[in-house]
């Protein structure tokens, strides 16, 4: 699977994963919610580190930066 998560999205995912992991560790919510937070934190951390998201693939979203071809003024002028 090709990378489909951009750099800004990766940072947000990793920060959210760390925040959810800390909340789960502190046990501020009931046990069922803590398990859900741990699973979500693990998914966000893995998708952030690998820059690949299964859900983005399913809905055909790509936030990664695509390389643009270099263009000079000669190319635009038709020379």
C-alpha positions as CSV (number, residue, x, y, z in Angstrom):
1,X,0.0,0.0,0.0
2,X,1.4,3.4,-1.0
3,X,1.8,6.2,1.6
4,X,-1.3,8.3,1.8
5,X,-0.8,10.3,5.1
6,X,1.0,13.7,4.8
7,X,3.4,15.1,7.3
8,X,1.0,17.4,9.1
9,X,-1.5,14.6,9.4
10,X,1.2,12.3,10.8
11,X,2.1,14.8,13.5
12,X,-1.5,15.2,14.6
13,X,-2.0,11.4,14.7
14,X,1.1,10.8,16.8
15,X,0.2,13.6,19.3
16,X,-3.3,12.3,19.6
17,X,-2.1,8.8,20.1
18,X,0.2,9.9,22.9
19,X,-2.6,11.9,24.5
20,X,-5.0,9.0,24.4
21,X,-2.4,6.6,25.7
22,X,-1.7,8.9,28.7
23,X,-5.5,9.2,29.4
24,X,-5.8,5.4,29.2
25,X,-2.8,5.0,31.5
26,X,-4.2,7.4,34.1
27,X,-7.6,5.5,34.0
28,X,-9.8,8.6,34.0
29,X,-12.6,6.8,32.1
30,X,-14.4,3.5,32.7
31,X,-12.6,0.2,31.6
32,X,-14.5,-0.2,28.4
33,X,-13.7,3.3,27.3
34,X,-10.1,2.8,28.3
35,X,-9.9,-0.3,26.0
36,X,-11.3,1.7,23.1
37,X,-8.8,4.5,23.8
38,X,-5.9,2.1,23.8
39,X,-7.0,0.5,20.5
40,X,-7.5,3.9,18.9
41,X,-4.2,5.2,20.2
42,X,-2.4,2.1,18.8
43,X,-4.0,2.6,15.4
44,X,-3.2,6.3,15.3
45,X,0.4,5.7,16.4
46,X,1.0,2.9,13.8
47,X,-0.7,4.8,10.9
48,X,1.2,8.0,11.9
49,X,4.6,6.2,12.0
50,X,4.0,4.2,8.8
51,X,2.2,7.1,6.9
52,X,-0.4,4.6,5.7
53,X,-4.1,4.7,6.6
54,X,-6.5,1.9,5.7
55,X,-9.5,4.2,6.1
56,X,-8.0,6.8,3.8
57,X,-7.4,4.0,1.2
58,X,-11.1,3.0,1.4
59,X,-12.4,6.5,0.9
60,X,-9.6,7.4,-1.6
61,X,-8.0,10.2,0.4
62,X,-4.4,11.2,0.0
63,X,-2.9,13.9,2.2
64,X,0.7,13.2,1.3
65,X,2.6,15.7,-0.7
66,X,2.8,14.7,-4.3
67,X,6.0,15.7,-6.2
68,X,5.2,18.4,-8.8
69,X,7.1,18.5,-12.1
70,X,9.7,21.3,-12.3
71,X,8.6,24.0,-14.7
72,X,10.7,26.9,-16.1
73,X,9.6,30.0,-17.9
74,X,10.7,28.4,-21.1
75,X,8.2,25.5,-20.6
76,X,5.3,28.0,-20.1
77,X,6.3,30.1,-23.0
78,X,6.3,27.1,-25.4
79,X,10.0,27.6,-26.3
